[in-house]
Amino acid sequence: MHGLAVHPANIQDRDGAKLVLAPLVGHLTRLERLWADGGSAGQLETWVAEQGWTLEIVSKDPTPAGFRVLPKRWIIERTFAWLGKCRRLSKDYEQLMASSEAMIRLALIGLMLRRLRPLP
């Protein structure tokens, strides 16, 4: 079981997270901890706690001197970079959100298959 939701850009990340996680409630008994950025604090923390999960807020680096990769903070951006390598996902070609979700699922399946069995 996995979560995926494509939604309009005018929905905040904390509300979009509920769209991703709501179908998983009751199905993922092993899920214990979630990570989010500071914009997800508040209502999402309360909702996640009601589901029996723990939400950890990964804060930004307090020292602005230079670039430093923070643990857990770049996982989603790295995933978006992997998806951006797929030509069909490089731009927003799809007219329906269901088509976009299907293309993302296909791209992730391809990524998993290449990792399980790399090309010679």
N, C-alpha and C positions, 0 to 999 in steps of 0.2 A: 504494500500500500504506500502511495506517495501523494504528495500534495502539489498541485499546480493550479494557478488561477491567473488568467489574463484579464485585466480590468482597465478602465479608462485612466488616463494620467491624472485626473482631478481627484482621485481617491488617495488619501494619505496612506503611508506605509503601514501604520498601526492598524488601520481598517482593512487594508489589503491582506495583512497577515491573518486576520480572522477568516477571510475568504479562503485562504489556503489551508488553514488548520481546522476549520469547522467540520469538513467531511471526514477528517481523521479522528475526531473525538470518539472514543470507545473502540477504535480499531487498533490503535498503536499502544499496546500495553507496555512496551519497552521504552517509549519516549519519556524521558525524564527532564531534560534540560534544553532550553532554547536560548539563543543569543540574539540580541538586537542592538541597534544603535540608540542614542539618546532620544530620538524622535518618537520612539515606540513606548516610552515610559508612560505610566499613568493608567489609562483605561485598559490597555493591552495587558499590563502586569496583573491587574485584577482579574481579567477574563482568563488568562493563562493559569493563574493560581486556582481558580474555580475548577479547572479541568484536571488539577492535580499535578501540573508541571511546574518547573521552575524557570523563570525568565531572568537571564543575566544581561544587564545593560553594559555593553562594551563602550567605554567612554573614549573620547578623543585624547590624543597625547597633549598633556598640559604644557609641554615645552615646545614652542613653535620653531625652534632652531633645527632646520633640516628635515628630511623625510625619514620616517621610520615605520616599518610594517608592524602593525599591532596584531597580536594573536586574535584570531577569530574574526577580525574586522574585514579582511579582504577575501574571504571565502566566496561570498556571493558575487563580488566583482570579478573574481577569477572565473567563476562559472559563466557569467555573462560574456567574458572574453572567449571562452571555449565555444559558446553558442554563436558568437559573432563570426567565427570562422566558417560557419555553414552559410553558403551563398544565399539560400532561401531566407535565412534569418538576418542577413546583413542589413536589410531595410524592412520596412513595414509594408510588405506586399499584400498581405491577407486582408480581406474585407470583413470576415467574420472572426469573432474572438475564438470560436470553437476550432476554426482552421489554424489559427495561431497556436493554440494549445496543442493541436495534433502535430504541427511542424516541430514544436519544441520537444515533444515526446519522442518523435522520430530521431531528432538530432541527439538527444540524450541516449537513446537506445544504441545508435551508431557509435557514440563515444564509449559506452560500456562494452560493446562488442569488440572494438579496436583494442581496448585495454585487456580484455580477456584473451583475445587471440590477435596479437599484432600482425600486420602484413609482413611478409618476408622481405 
